[in-house]
């Protein structure tokens, strides 16, 4: 079964993007990637030799980092609020 059901995606988009139709919001995309990264990380703790999933995890982390960098340059207060809400950094 998929980690991200349509209900879970709609909840993430409504919480971080304003409404569930706002899927292009940077905050919503980062939140969705964070949810996916957390799920893949728990999978990799059980399956340590799954290297193709590890590569996908690294690509997702890089994509999230790029989006976070863009958000920090365009909206610093929104960036700080988002990383606090998601618990990404100290």
N, C-alpha and C positions, 0 to 999 in steps of 0.2 A: 504494500500500500504506500502511496506517495506521502511524503512528509508534510507537504503543504496542500491541504484540501482547499476547495474554492471558498468555503466558509472562513477558513483561517486567513486566506489571502484577503478576503473582503474585510475581515476584522482589522488586519494590519493596515490596509489602505485607508479605512475609515479612521483609525486611530492616528496615523502619522500623516496621511495625505489630505485630511479634511473630510472627504467622503469616499465611498467605495468605488466611485467612478474615476477618481483622480489617481490613476495608476502611473502617471508620468512624473509625479512629484519626486524630487530628489530624496526627501526624507523618507518617503514610502519605499522607494527603491532600495535605500540603504537598510531600512528595517527588514525588508523581504530578504535581502542578501544575508543579513545577520541571522535571521531565522534559519535559512538554508545552511549557512556555515555551522551553526550550532548542531543541526541535525547530522550533517556529514561528519563533524568531529566526534559525535557520540558513536557513529557507525565505525569510524576508523579506530576507536579505542578497542572495539571488539574484534575487528578484522585488520590486523596490523600489516598484512601483506597485500592489501588491496591498493595497488599503486595507481591504477587508473582513476580511482575515486580520489586519491591523494592529489593527483594532478588537477582534477576538477575543483578540489578545495582550494588549491593554490591560485587557480584562475579566479575563483569567486572572491578570495581575499584581496587579490590585486584590483579587481573591478570595484570592490567596496572602498579600497584605499583611494582609488582615482576619484570616485564620487565624493568621498569625504574631503579630499583636497579641494575639489571644485566648490563644495559647500562652504568650506572654511574661507575661501577667497571671496565668495560672493555674499555670504550671510554669516558673519562670525557669531552673532548671538544665537541664531538658529542652530549652528554647528555645535556650540557649547551645550545648548539645551538637548540636542539629539544624543550626543555622546553620554550625557548624564542620564537620560531616559533609558538608553539601551545598555548602559553600564559597560561601555567599551574601554574607556581609559580611566586612570586614577585621578 
